[in-house]
Amino acid sequence: MKWAIEVSPKAHRQLRKLDPPARLQVLDDLLSLQNDPCPPSPKSRKLRGFRIATYRFRSGDYRAIYRVDGGKVVIGAVFHRKDLEREVGVFVRCAMGQ
């Protein structure tokens, strides 16, 4: 089964800001989620504390936060690994409606 991939406006803006080689690498890796939205570690790791299955995906020096919801994969954020804690905090606040 092929899963649909949806990119949030925030993730789209973040992807546009990446330099072209990094953007291609990240997009290629994210497209692999169509076949298996929950690839084995170390590429993907499930985040705890969310009602909807939410994951962190690793692509080189970049990370993506995504959720699997109703037959689709929704990319919520894409960022450099040094910004992981800050971005996850923002993502949690948005997911909780704060």
MMTF fields as JSON, N, C-alpha, C and O atoms, coordinates in Angstrom:
{
  "mmtfVersion": "1.0.0",
  "mmtfProducer": "UNKNOWN",
  "numBonds": 391,
  "numAtoms": 392,
  "numGroups": 98,
  "numChains": 1,
  "numModels": 1,
  "chainsPerModel": [1],
  "groupsPerChain": [98],
  "chainIdList": ["A"],
  "bondAtomList": [4, 2, 8, 6, 12, 10, 16, 14, 20, 18, 24, 22, 28, 26, 32, 30, 36, 34, 40, 38, 44, 42, 48, 46, 52, 50, 56, 54, 60, 58, 64, 62, 68, 66, 72, 70, 76, 74, 80, 78, 84, 82, 88, 86, 92, 90, 96, 94, 100, 98, 104, 102, 108, 106, 112, 110, 116, 114, 120, 118, 124, 122, 128, 126, 132, 130, 136, 134, 140, 138, 144, 142, 148, 146, 152, 150, 156, 154, 160, 158, 164, 162, 168, 166, 172, 170, 176, 174, 180, 178, 184, 182, 188, 186, 192, 190, 196, 194, 200, 198, 204, 202, 208, 206, 212, 210, 216, 214, 220, 218, 224, 222, 228, 226, 232, 230, 236, 234, 240, 238, 244, 242, 248, 246, 252, 250, 256, 254, 260, 258, 264, 262, 268, 266, 272, 270, 276, 274, 280, 278, 284, 282, 288, 286, 292, 290, 296, 294, 300, 298, 304, 302, 308, 306, 312, 310, 316, 314, 320, 318, 324, 322, 328, 326, 332, 330, 336, 334, 340, 338, 344, 342, 348, 346, 352, 350, 356, 354, 360, 358, 364, 362, 368, 366, 372, 370, 376, 374, 380, 378, 384, 382, 388, 386],
  "bondOrderList": [1, 1, 1, 1, 1, 1, 1, 1, 1, 1, 1, 1, 1, 1, 1, 1, 1, 1, 1, 1, 1, 1, 1, 1, 1, 1, 1, 1, 1, 1, 1, 1, 1, 1, 1, 1, 1, 1, 1, 1, 1, 1, 1, 1, 1, 1, 1, 1, 1, 1, 1, 1, 1, 1, 1, 1, 1, 1, 1, 1, 1, 1, 1, 1, 1, 1, 1, 1, 1, 1, 1, 1, 1, 1, 1, 1, 1, 1, 1, 1, 1, 1, 1, 1, 1, 1, 1, 1, 1, 1, 1, 1, 1, 1, 1, 1, 1],
  "groupList": [{"groupName": "MET", "atomNameList": ["N", "CA", "C", "O"], "elementList": ["N", "C", "C", "O"], "formalChargeList": [0, 0, 0, 0], "bondAtomList": [1, 0, 2, 1, 3, 2], "bondOrderList": [1, 1, 2], "singleLetterCode": "M", "chemCompType": "L-PEPTIDE LINKING"}, {"groupName": "LYS", "atomNameList": ["N", "CA", "C", "O"], "elementList": ["N", "C", "C", "O"], "formalChargeList": [0, 0, 0, 0], "bondAtomList": [1, 0, 2, 1, 3, 2], "bondOrderList": [1, 1, 2], "singleLetterCode": "K", "chemCompType": "L-PEPTIDE LINKING"}, {"groupName": "TRP", "atomNameList": ["N", "CA", "C", "O"], "elementList": ["N", "C", "C", "O"], "formalChargeList": [0, 0, 0, 0], "bondAtomList": [1, 0, 2, 1, 3, 2], "bondOrderList": [1, 1, 2], "singleLetterCode": "W", "chemCompType": "L-PEPTIDE LINKING"}, {"groupName": "ALA", "atomNameList": ["N", "CA", "C", "O"], "elementList": ["N", "C", "C", "O"], "formalChargeList": [0, 0, 0, 0], "bondAtomList": [1, 0, 2, 1, 3, 2], "bondOrderList": [1, 1, 2], "singleLetterCode": "A", "chemCompType": "L-PEPTIDE LINKING"}, {"groupName": "ILE", "atomNameList": ["N", "CA", "C", "O"], "elementList": ["N", "C", "C", "O"], "formalChargeList": [0, 0, 0, 0], "bondAtomList": [1, 0, 2, 1, 3, 2], "bondOrderList": [1, 1, 2], "singleLetterCode": "I", "chemCompType": "L-PEPTIDE LINKING"}, {"groupName": "GLU", "atomNameList": ["N", "CA", "C", "O"], "elementList": ["N", "C", "C", "O"], "formalChargeList": [0, 0, 0, 0], "bondAtomList": [1, 0, 2, 1, 3, 2], "bondOrderList": [1, 1, 2], "singleLetterCode": "E", "chemCompType": "L-PEPTIDE LINKING"}, {"groupName": "VAL", "atomNameList": ["N", "CA", "C", "O"], "elementList": ["N", "C", "C", "O"], "formalChargeList": [0, 0, 0, 0], "bondAtomList": [1, 0, 2, 1, 3, 2], "bondOrderList": [1, 1, 2], "singleLetterCode": "V", "chemCompType": "L-PEPTIDE LINKING"}, {"groupName": "SER", "atomNameList": ["N", "CA", "C", "O"], "elementList": ["N", "C", "C", "O"], "formalChargeList": [0, 0, 0, 0], "bondAtomList": [1, 0, 2, 1, 3, 2], "bondOrderList": [1, 1, 2], "singleLetterCode": "S", "chemCompType": "L-PEPTIDE LINKING"}, {"groupName": "PRO", "atomNameList": ["N", "CA", "C", "O"], "elementList": ["N", "C", "C", "O"], "formalChargeList": [0, 0, 0, 0], "bondAtomList": [1, 0, 2, 1, 3, 2], "bondOrderList": [1, 1, 2], "singleLetterCode": "P", "chemCompType": "L-PEPTIDE LINKING"}, {"groupName": "HIS", "atomNameList": ["N", "CA", "C", "O"], "elementList": ["N", "C", "C", "O"], "formalChargeList": [0, 0, 0, 0], "bondAtomList": [1, 0, 2, 1, 3, 2], "bondOrderList": [1, 1, 2], "singleLetterCode": "H", "chemCompType": "L-PEPTIDE LINKING"}, {"groupName": "ARG", "atomNameList": ["N", "CA", "C", "O"], "elementList": ["N", "C", "C", "O"], "formalChargeList": [0, 0, 0, 0], "bondAtomList": [1, 0, 2, 1, 3, 2], "bondOrderList": [1, 1, 2], "singleLetterCode": "R", "chemCompType": "L-PEPTIDE LINKING"}, {"groupName": "GLN", "atomNameList": ["N", "CA", "C", "O"], "elementList": ["N", "C", "C", "O"], "formalChargeList": [0, 0, 0, 0], "bondAtomList": [1, 0, 2, 1, 3, 2], "bondOrderList": [1, 1, 2], "singleLetterCode": "Q", "chemCompType": "L-PEPTIDE LINKING"}, {"groupName": "LEU", "atomNameList": ["N", "CA", "C", "O"], "elementList": ["N", "C", "C", "O"], "formalChargeList": [0, 0, 0, 0], "bondAtomList": [1, 0, 2, 1, 3, 2], "bondOrderList": [1, 1, 2], "singleLetterCode": "L", "chemCompType": "L-PEPTIDE LINKING"}, {"groupName": "ASP", "atomNameList": ["N", "CA", "C", "O"], "elementList": ["N", "C", "C", "O"], "formalChargeList": [0, 0, 0, 0], "bondAtomList": [1, 0, 2, 1, 3, 2], "bondOrderList": [1, 1, 2], "singleLetterCode": "D", "chemCompType": "L-PEPTIDE LINKING"}, {"groupName": "ASN", "atomNameList": ["N", "CA", "C", "O"], "elementList": ["N", "C", "C", "O"], "formalChargeList": [0, 0, 0, 0], "bondAtomList": [1, 0, 2, 1, 3, 2], "bondOrderList": [1, 1, 2], "singleLetterCode": "N", "chemCompType": "L-PEPTIDE LINKING"}, {"groupName": "CYS", "atomNameList": ["N", "CA", "C", "O"], "elementList": ["N", "C", "C", "O"], "formalChargeList": [0, 0, 0, 0], "bondAtomList": [1, 0, 2, 1, 3, 2], "bondOrderList": [1, 1, 2], "singleLetterCode": "C", "chemCompType": "L-PEPTIDE LINKING"}, {"groupName": "GLY", "atomNameList": ["N", "CA", "C", "O"], "elementList": ["N", "C", "C", "O"], "formalChargeList": [0, 0, 0, 0], "bondAtomList": [1, 0, 2, 1, 3, 2], "bondOrderList": [1, 1, 2], "singleLetterCode": "G", "chemCompType": "PEPTIDE LINKING"}, {"groupName": "PHE", "atomNameList": ["N", "CA", "C", "O"], "elementList": ["N", "C", "C", "O"], "formalChargeList": [0, 0, 0, 0], "bondAtomList": [1, 0, 2, 1, 3, 2], "bondOrderList": [1, 1, 2], "singleLetterCode": "F", "chemCompType": "L-PEPTIDE LINKING"}, {"groupName": "THR", "atomNameList": ["N", "CA", "C", "O"], "elementList": ["N", "C", "C", "O"], "formalChargeList": [0, 0, 0, 0], "bondAtomList": [1, 0, 2, 1, 3, 2], "bondOrderList": [1, 1, 2], "singleLetterCode": "T", "chemCompType": "L-PEPTIDE LINKING"}, {"groupName": "TYR", "atomNameList": ["N", "CA", "C", "O"], "elementList": ["N", "C", "C", "O"], "formalChargeList": [0, 0, 0, 0], "bondAtomList": [1, 0, 2, 1, 3, 2], "bondOrderList": [1, 1, 2], "singleLetterCode": "Y", "chemCompType": "L-PEPTIDE LINKING"}],
  "groupTypeList": [0, 1, 2, 3, 4, 5, 6, 7, 8, 1, 3, 9, 10, 11, 12, 10, 1, 12, 13, 8, 8, 3, 10, 12, 11, 6, 12, 13, 13, 12, 12, 7, 12, 11, 14, 13, 8, 15, 8, 8, 7, 8, 1, 7, 10, 1, 12, 10, 16, 17, 10, 4, 3, 18, 19, 10, 17, 10, 7, 16, 13, 19, 10, 3, 4, 19, 10, 6, 13, 16, 16, 1, 6, 6, 4, 16, 3, 6, 17, 9, 10, 1, 13, 12, 5, 10, 5, 6, 16, 6, 17, 6, 10, 15, 3, 0, 16, 11],
  "groupIdList": [1, 2, 3, 4, 5, 6, 7, 8, 9, 10, 11, 12, 13, 14, 15, 16, 17, 18, 19, 20, 21, 22, 23, 24, 25, 26, 27, 28, 29, 30, 31, 32, 33, 34, 35, 36, 37, 38, 39, 40, 41, 42, 43, 44, 45, 46, 47, 48, 49, 50, 51, 52, 53, 54, 55, 56, 57, 58, 59, 60, 61, 62, 63, 64, 65, 66, 67, 68, 69, 70, 71, 72, 73, 74, 75, 76, 77, 78, 79, 80, 81, 82, 83, 84, 85, 86, 87, 88, 89, 90, 91, 92, 93, 94, 95, 96, 97, 98],
  "secStructList": [7, 7, 7, 3, 3, 3, 3, 7, 2, 2, 2, 2, 2, 2, 2, 2, 2, 1, 7, 2, 2, 2, 2, 2, 2, 2, 2, 2, 2, 2, 2, 4, 4, 4, 6, 7, 1, 1, 7, 7, 6, 6, 6, 3, 3, 3, 3, 1, 1, 7, 1, 1, 7, 3, 3, 3, 3, 3, 3, 6, 6, 3, 3, 3, 3, 3, 3, 3, 3, 6, 6, 3, 3, 3, 3, 3, 3, 3, 3, 3, 4, 4, 4, 2, 2, 2, 2, 2, 2, 2, 2, 2, 2, 2, 2, 6, 6, 7],
  "xCoordList": [0.839, 0.0, 0.886, 1.826, 0.586, 1.289, 0.548, -0.664, 1.279, 0.702, 0.803, 1.789, -0.201, -0.17, 0.721, 0.705, 1.489, 2.34, 1.825, 1.645, 1.595, 1.117, 2.163, 2.629, 2.524, 3.526, 2.834, 2.137, 3.029, 2.414, 3.049, 4.168, 2.346, 2.93, 4.27, 5.19, 4.372, 5.611, 6.749, 7.84, 6.504, 7.535, 7.91, 9.077, 6.938, 7.215, 8.158, 9.109, 7.908, 8.797, 10.198, 11.194, 10.268, 11.563, 12.333, 13.549, 11.643, 12.301, 12.844, 13.942, 12.09, 12.55, 13.818, 14.613, 14.022, 15.194, 16.467, 17.565, 16.344, 17.523, 18.297, 17.727, 19.616, 20.402, 20.02, 19.611, 20.144, 19.626, 20.07, 19.221, 21.368, 21.728, 21.045, 20.588, 20.975, 20.32, 18.826, 18.242, 18.202, 16.78, 16.475, 15.512, 17.298, 17.081, 17.213, 16.42, 18.215, 18.411, 17.205, 16.689, 16.767, 15.639, 14.362, 13.635, 14.093, 12.883, 12.903, 11.88, 14.065, 14.187, 13.893, 13.17, 14.46, 14.208, 12.75, 12.167, 12.16, 10.758, 9.827, 8.811, 10.167, 9.344, 9.373, 8.441, 10.438, 10.493, 9.417, 9.096, 8.859, 7.792, 6.503, 5.609, 6.386, 5.198, 5.06, 3.948, 6.179, 6.145, 6.049, 5.357, 6.74, 6.739, 6.82, 7.909, 5.702, 5.722, 6.423, 6.689, 6.718, 7.39, 8.623, 8.672, 9.639, 10.825, 11.564, 11.417, 12.355, 13.056, 14.101, 14.589, 14.428, 15.478, 16.761, 16.909, 17.678, 17.796, 17.151, 17.194, 16.551, 15.949, 14.78, 14.635, 13.95, 12.722, 12.545, 12.88, 12.017, 11.766, 10.448, 10.189, 9.616, 8.32, 8.512, 9.268, 7.818, 7.861, 6.748, 5.644, 7.033, 6.032, 5.22, 5.676, 4.001, 3.19, 2.199, 1.598, 2.016, 1.074, -0.048, 0.199, -1.281, -2.398, -2.312, -2.598, -1.92, -1.734, -0.276, 0.615, -0.021, 1.344, 2.227, 2.007, 3.221, 4.117, 5.55, 5.955, 6.305, 7.657, 8.661, 8.311, 9.921, 11.051, 11.783, 12.058, 12.098, 12.759, 14.121, 14.245, 15.134, 16.499, 16.931, 16.757, 17.493, 18.01, 19.293, 19.254, 20.426, 21.703, 21.736, 21.499, 22.029, 22.065, 20.705, 20.596, 19.681, 18.348, 17.375, 17.537, 16.359, 15.317, 13.964, 13.795, 13.014, 11.639, 10.741, 10.974, 9.732, 8.704, 7.471, 7.027, 6.922, 5.731, 4.793, 5.174, 3.551, 2.566, 1.877, 1.762, 1.428, 0.695, -0.759, -1.105, -1.61, -2.985, -3.92, -3.893, -4.741, -5.776, -5.288, -5.857, -4.26, -3.783, -2.889, -2.586, -2.463, -1.547, -0.452, -0.615, 0.658, 1.799, 1.841, 1.941, 1.764, 1.753, 3.083, 3.387, 3.877, 5.169, 4.9, 4.372, 5.262, 4.969, 6.094, 5.842, 7.348, 8.495, 9.743, 9.876, 10.654, 11.955, 12.985, 12.821, 14.051, 15.023, 16.365, 16.465, 17.413, 18.753, 18.76, 18.02, 19.572, 19.568, 19.903, 19.466, 20.664, 21.005, 19.776, 19.794, 18.712, 17.494, 16.407, 15.255, 16.749, 15.753, 14.884, 13.657, 15.501, 14.716, 13.777, 12.62, 14.258, 13.421, 12.234, 11.103, 12.482, 11.417, 10.4, 9.203, 10.854, 9.905, 9.02, 7.827, 9.57, 8.772, 7.705, 6.563, 8.057, 7.092, 6.029, 4.842, 6.445, 5.511, 4.527, 3.337, 5.03, 4.159, 3.133, 1.956, 3.555, 2.606, 1.544, 0.374, 1.931, 0.964, -0.003, -1.202, 0.512, -0.326, -1.328, -2.425, -0.949, -1.829, -2.751, -3.565, -2.627, -3.512, -3.203, -4.094, -1.953, -1.579, -1.057, -0.694],
  "yCoordList": [-1.181, 0.0, 1.247, 1.347, 2.171, 3.457, 4.44, 4.618, 5.065, 6.052, 7.421, 7.721, 8.242, 9.615, 10.445, 10.261, 11.348, 12.236, 13.661, 14.167, 14.287, 15.675, 16.499, 16.087, 17.633, 18.496, 19.736, 20.441, 19.998, 21.18, 22.444, 22.395, 23.576, 24.839, 25.171, 25.669, 24.894, 25.163, 24.311, 24.823, 23.016, 22.122, 22.531, 22.447, 22.968, 23.421, 24.623, 24.67, 25.59, 26.757, 26.328, 26.825, 25.405, 24.945, 24.206, 24.358, 23.417, 22.71, 23.692, 23.498, 24.735, 25.728, 26.437, 26.866, 26.568, 27.272, 26.423, 26.967, 25.105, 24.239, 24.441, 24.797, 24.208, 24.296, 23.116, 22.07, 23.265, 22.263, 20.81, 19.921, 20.523, 19.116, 18.526, 17.383, 19.304, 18.823, 18.632, 17.651, 19.569, 19.466, 18.19, 17.486, 17.891, 16.676, 15.425, 14.493, 15.4, 14.24, 14.047, 12.937, 15.129, 15.052, 14.63, 13.755, 15.245, 14.891, 13.441, 12.758, 12.967, 11.574, 10.631, 9.647, 10.942, 10.109, 10.182, 9.172, 11.382, 11.507, 10.752, 10.205, 10.722, 9.972, 8.474, 7.757, 7.993, 6.57, 6.207, 5.031, 7.21, 6.948, 6.502, 5.982, 6.696, 6.227, 4.716, 4.196, 4.015, 2.554, 2.014, 1.028, 2.657, 2.21, 3.435, 3.977, 3.889, 5.106, 4.927, 5.908, 3.705, 3.439, 2.58, 1.439, 3.115, 2.311, 1.981, 2.683, 0.917, 0.522, 1.556, 2.342, 1.534, 2.41, 2.093, 0.951, 2.99, 4.31, 5.412, 6.568, 5.116, 6.156, 6.85, 8.069, 6.075, 6.626, 6.167, 5.037, 7.059, 6.708, 7.323, 8.497, 6.529, 7.016, 7.926, 7.605, 9.064, 9.994, 9.66, 9.299, 9.779, 9.458, 10.694, 11.827, 10.447, 11.533, 12.135, 13.169, 11.516, 12.01, 10.991, 9.785, 11.477, 10.557, 9.966, 8.785, 10.78, 10.3, 9.876, 10.575, 8.739, 8.232, 9.299, 9.679, 9.778, 10.842, 10.323, 9.664, 10.629, 10.094, 11.185, 12.266, 10.877, 11.693, 10.883, 9.7, 11.502, 10.827, 11.458, 12.683, 10.645, 11.126, 11.051, 10.023, 12.142, 12.199, 13.022, 14.247, 12.345, 13.056, 13.934, 13.453, 15.226, 16.162, 16.789, 17.666, 16.351, 16.946, 15.954, 14.738, 16.517, 15.714, 16.214, 17.389, 15.308, 15.668, 15.092, 13.986, 15.831, 15.349, 15.101, 15.983, 13.897, 13.577, 12.707, 12.107, 12.656, 11.799, 10.942, 11.32, 9.791, 8.873, 8.97, 8.654, 9.414, 9.696, 9.322, 9.954, 8.303, 7.951, 7.641, 8.141, 6.84, 6.452, 7.472, 7.346, 8.483, 9.456, 9.81, 9.676, 10.263, 10.701, 12.22, 12.763, 12.909, 14.369, 14.859, 14.648, 15.518, 16.065, 17.395, 18.32, 17.496, 18.696, 19.698, 20.901, 19.229, 20.131, 19.441, 18.221, 20.229, 19.751, 20.746, 21.951, 20.26, 21.156, 20.466, 19.246, 21.266, 20.738, 20.063, 20.467, 19.062, 18.284, 19.117, 18.781, 20.19, 21.026, 21.727, 22.16, 21.843, 22.52, 21.563, 21.97, 20.308, 19.282, 19.645, 19.617, 19.986, 20.249, 21.43, 21.369, 22.502, 23.692, 23.359, 23.739, 22.652, 22.353, 21.373, 21.517, 20.375, 19.436, 20.164, 19.874, 21.098, 21.889, 22.691, 22.749, 23.311, 24.08, 23.139, 23.463, 21.978, 21.009, 20.514, 20.362, 20.267, 19.8, 20.863, 20.547, 22.127, 23.195, 23.326, 23.542, 23.199, 23.297, 22.117, 22.293, 20.924, 19.722, 19.766, 19.216, 20.424, 20.476, 21.69, 21.879, 22.513, 23.648, 24.83, 25.619, 24.962, 26.072, 27.228, 28.253],
  "zCoordList": [0.0, 0.0, 0.0, 0.788, -0.867, -0.894, 0.009, -0.113, 0.901, 1.794, 1.143, 0.47, 1.339, 0.829, 1.753, 2.97, 1.175, 1.97, 1.826, 0.718, 2.958, 2.995, 3.749, 4.811, 3.217, 3.834, 4.383, 3.653, 5.671, 6.284, 5.713, 5.203, 5.794, 5.313, 5.989, 5.34, 7.29, 8.01, 7.454, 7.204, 7.261, 6.73, 5.307, 4.924, 4.534, 3.162, 3.176, 2.396, 4.051, 4.176, 4.604, 4.079, 5.558, 6.049, 4.954, 4.844, 4.155, 3.057, 2.022, 1.502, 1.724, 0.739, 1.191, 0.354, 2.493, 3.019, 2.981, 3.101, 2.817, 2.786, 1.494, 0.463, 1.565, 0.346, -0.563, -0.06, -1.886, -2.822, -2.584, -2.63, -2.329, -2.095, -0.86, -0.888, 0.223, 1.444, 1.202, 1.663, 0.476, 0.177, -0.601, -0.294, -1.611, -2.405, -1.552, -1.686, -0.671, 0.2, 1.122, 1.259, 1.745, 2.681, 1.944, 2.414, 0.8, 0.043, -0.41, -0.359, -0.854, -1.281, -0.117, -0.271, 1.05, 2.228, 2.671, 3.064, 2.608, 3.015, 2.066, 2.496, 0.782, -0.169, 0.107, -0.261, 0.755, 1.107, 2.131, 2.302, 2.81, 3.784, 3.104, 3.772, 1.784, 1.063, 1.167, 1.26, 1.153, 1.2, 2.62, 2.87, 3.542, 4.939, 5.84, 6.027, 6.405, 7.22, 8.568, 9.263, 8.933, 10.21, 9.971, 10.428, 9.249, 8.978, 10.269, 11.27, 10.246, 11.47, 11.895, 11.083, 13.182, 13.703, 12.959, 12.523, 12.784, 13.375, 12.547, 12.967, 11.381, 10.533, 11.212, 11.119, 11.894, 12.448, 13.887, 14.242, 14.701, 16.098, 16.524, 16.262, 17.184, 17.639, 18.85, 19.767, 18.841, 19.957, 20.932, 20.524, 22.198, 23.218, 23.586, 23.436, 24.074, 24.596, 23.61, 23.901, 22.457, 21.456, 21.281, 21.278, 21.135, 20.886, 19.491, 19.295, 18.524, 17.153, 17.025, 17.51, 16.377, 16.218, 15.575, 14.425, 16.313, 15.862, 15.906, 16.863, 14.862, 14.709, 14.405, 13.931, 14.689, 14.271, 13.206, 13.41, 12.084, 10.973, 10.746, 10.751, 10.549, 10.389, 8.929, 8.275, 8.425, 7.059, 7.075, 6.96, 7.218, 7.306, 8.543, 9.651, 8.366, 9.487, 9.775, 10.631, 9.075, 9.221, 9.843, 9.741, 10.492, 11.131, 10.658, 10.329, 10.631, 10.3, 11.379, 11.867, 11.744, 12.663, 11.808, 11.072, 11.908, 11.125, 11.934, 12.939, 11.467, 12.121, 11.07, 9.904, 11.514, 10.651, 11.085, 12.223, 10.153, 10.52, 9.374, 8.318, 9.578, 8.612, 7.207, 6.236, 7.077, 5.756, 5.079, 3.893, 5.824, 5.233, 6.234, 7.447, 5.684, 6.473, 6.363, 5.263, 7.505, 7.516, 8.077, 9.251, 7.227, 7.631, 8.326, 7.71, 9.608, 10.376, 10.431, 10.503, 10.398, 10.498, 9.96, 10.054, 9.397, 8.923, 9.424, 9.234, 10.066, 10.676, 10.831, 10.707, 11.108, 11.35, 12.717, 13.614, 12.873, 14.118, 15.349, 16.45, 15.191, 16.35, 16.926, 18.078, 16.135, 16.565, 17.047, 17.196, 17.291, 17.623, 18.819, 18.72, 19.948, 21.155, 20.977, 21.395, 20.363, 20.158, 19.255, 19.558, 18.145, 17.19, 17.748, 17.497, 18.503, 19.1, 20.095, 20.176, 20.852, 21.789, 21.066, 21.522, 19.949, 19.152, 18.602, 18.624, 18.109, 17.546, 18.602, 18.329, 19.801, 20.894, 21.238, 21.411, 21.342, 21.665, 20.598, 20.916, 19.318, 18.226, 18.244, 18.03, 18.496, 18.506, 19.659, 19.555, 20.759, 21.908, 21.871, 22.774, 20.833, 20.678, 21.576, 21.891, 21.99, 22.864, 22.077, 22.653]
}
